[in-house]
Amino acid sequence: MIKLHEKATRGRTTTGWLNSFHTFSFGSFNDPTRMGFGNLRVLNEDTIAPGSGFAPHDHSDMDILTFVLSGALEHKDDQGNHSRIGKGEIQLMSAGDGVRHSEFNASRAHPARFLQIWLIPDVPGGQPTYAQASVPEAGQAVLAAPKGGLVPLRSRSSITRLLFEDGDTYALPENPEALRFLHLVDGMARADGENLSAGDGLQIPPSDAIGLSWISQGEALLFEMPLTRKDTQK
């Protein structure tokens, strides 16, 4: 059954410098029915105040992607990477055996807003790697995949950025080989009689198909992930 993740039901973390919404359990938001979907473990929408950010901390065994929607971030890690990630850019840090990094708003005047995505690799461990790319302004773009994406994943998963105009329709057929998750980044659409807007998500199992009708200009991310034996037993 298709599951709607309404933005109003997302978890939320607010501090003096961070405003974060969590589609799946994260930090103090712990919902046992929302522990991820397939390889997709974390999907956060974060806004960081000017001059603030995440102090150095550790990660391992996770592909961590950052897609900047507005503003810019400054990244530093113990692998020698030091970069600025601006609006319309995607960054991938494959943590492997372990990496320590920090992520700060690169501006002291403007907030930075971005999506933080964690995907579980098919095989744990390995040497940490780093990649960064600019996302094309127009058309469909495969942001991340094992091969052929803007940045390389360590799982048989893919993330595709989709752009729509008012009146466009989009059909996602059944796929017995994959789990799909569609996250609305911007705009408004209708699916199965439900109104959807930015922040909403659709969890789509292999046995289901769905069609969207866009009622504004919009943007979405489509996650496609391998079906595991555990998934087939649900």
N, C-alpha and C positions, 0 to 999 in steps of 0.2 A: 504494500500500500504506500502511495505517495504521502510523505509527511511534510507539512508546512511548518517551517521554523519562522514564526512571526517575530519581527524585530522587537515588539513590545515584550516578548518573553525572554529576550537575551539577558544573560547576566551582565552586571555592570560593576566596574571598579572606578571609583573617583578619589583622587587625592588632590593636593594643592597644585599639582603640575600635570596630572594624567586623567583623561576621561576615556575609558575603554569599555567597549561592548563585546560580549563573548557569546558567539553562536553555540559553542560547546563548552563543557565544564572547564574552568580555568581559574587558578588562584582560589579565592574564597567562594567562588560560584561552583557548587558541586551538585550536579543533577545526574543521578545514576542512569537516567534514560538518555542522556546527551553527553556521552563520553567519546564522541567522534563518530565517523562513518567511513568504513573502509580504511584506507591509508590516511584520510583526512582527520587529524586529531585536534587542531586548533584553527579557528577562524575568528580573529579579533579585529575590530575597527577601533584604532587608537588615535587620539589627538593629544599631542604633547605641547605644553606651554613653551613660549620662547625661552631659550637658554637652559632648558631642563632636559631630562632624559633618564635612560636606564644606566645606572652605574655598572662597572665591570661585573660580570656574572658568568656562570658556566653552563654549557649545554653539551650533550652527547647523543649519539644515535638518533638524530632527527635532521630532516631537511627543513630549514627555516627560511621562508621567503618573505620579503617585504616589498609591497607595491605602493609607491608613494602617490597619493591622490592630490595633495596640495602641500606647498612648503618644501622643505628639504631636511634630510637627516645626515648626521656625521657618524660614520662607522669606524671603529678601531677594534682590532683583535690581536691575540698573542701569536698569530701566524704572520704578522707583519703587514696586514692589510689596513689601509687607512684611506677612506674614500668619502665622497659626498654623493648622496643619492637624492636626486631632484624629482620634481613632479613628472609623472609619466615614465619613471624608470623602475625597474625591478631588480632586486638583489637576492641572491641565493647564498646562504651559508650552510654547507653540508657539514654538520658538526662532527661526524665520524666518531673516533675514539674520545674526542673531547676538545673543546675550544672555549676560550674565555674572551668575551667581547663587551663593548659598550655601544649604546646607540643614543645619540643626543640630537635634539632639535638644532639644526645648523644656523638658525636665525635667533637673534635676541629681540626681534621686533614682531615676528609673525608666528602663529602656531603651525605645526606640522601634522598633517592627517594622513594616515596610511592603513593598509590592511596588513596584518601579520598572520602568516599561514604556516602551520607546521604539518609536514607529511612524514609518516613513518617510512623509513627505507625498507626495502625488501630484505636486505642483509645488514645487520648491525656492524659497527666498527669501521675501520679504514681511516686513511689519512683525511683530515679536514680539508675542504676545498672552498673556494670563494668565486663567485661570478656575479657580474652586473651587466645590464643591458637596457637600452632605451626601447620603449614599446612604441610601435608605429602609431601615428595619430589617427589613421583611418583603417577601416576594415577589420577582418578577423585576424587574430594573432595568437599563435601557440606560445604562451609565455614560458611554460616549463614542460619538459618531457624527457624521457631517457635519451632520445635522439630527436633532432629536428626542432627543438624548442629554443627560445632565446637563452635559456639557462638549463643545464642538464640535471635531471632528477636521478636519485638512486632507488626509485621504485618504478614499477610499470604503470605509472600514473601520468596524467597530463592535466594542464590547466590552460584553457583557451579563453581569451578575452573576446567578447562579442559586442558589437555596436548595433543599435537599432534606431530607426526613424519612426515617428508617429504613423501608425497604421500597418507597420510591419507585422508579419506572423512568423513564428518559429516553431517547428515541429521536432520533437525529440522522440524517436521511435523506441520500441522495445530493443534491448540489447542483452541477450542472454549471457554475454561474456563480461559485463561491466556494471559497476555501481556508478551512479551519477549524482552530482550535487550541483544545483544552480543557485548562485548567490547574486542578487541584484545590487549592483554598485550605485546605480543612478536610474531615475525614471520611474514610470508606472506601467504595469501590464496586468492582464487578466489571464488566469489559468483555472480551468475546471470551475468556473463561476466565482473564483476568489479574486479580489483585488490585491495586487502585489505592489510594493514600493521599495525604495532603497533600504537595504538592511534585512529584507526578507530573504528566506532561502527555501528551496525545494529539495527534499531528500528523495531520490528516485531509484527504486530497486529495479533489477533487470526485467521483471515481468511487466513493468508498466511503461506506457508511453504518455507523453504530455505535449500539449500545444499551447503556446503563448501568443496573445494578441497585445501588441504594444499600443498604449494610449498616450504615449509621449515619446520624445527622444529618450534613449536609455542605453545603459551599459550593464553587462552581466559577466560573471566568471562561471565557466562550466568546468567542473572537476570530473574526470573520468578515471576510475580506479579498477584494478583487477578484482575479480570475484574469487573469494577464497572458499575453502570447504566449510569453514565456520559460517560464512554468509549464506551458503546454500541450505544450511540446517535451520535457519531462522524461520 
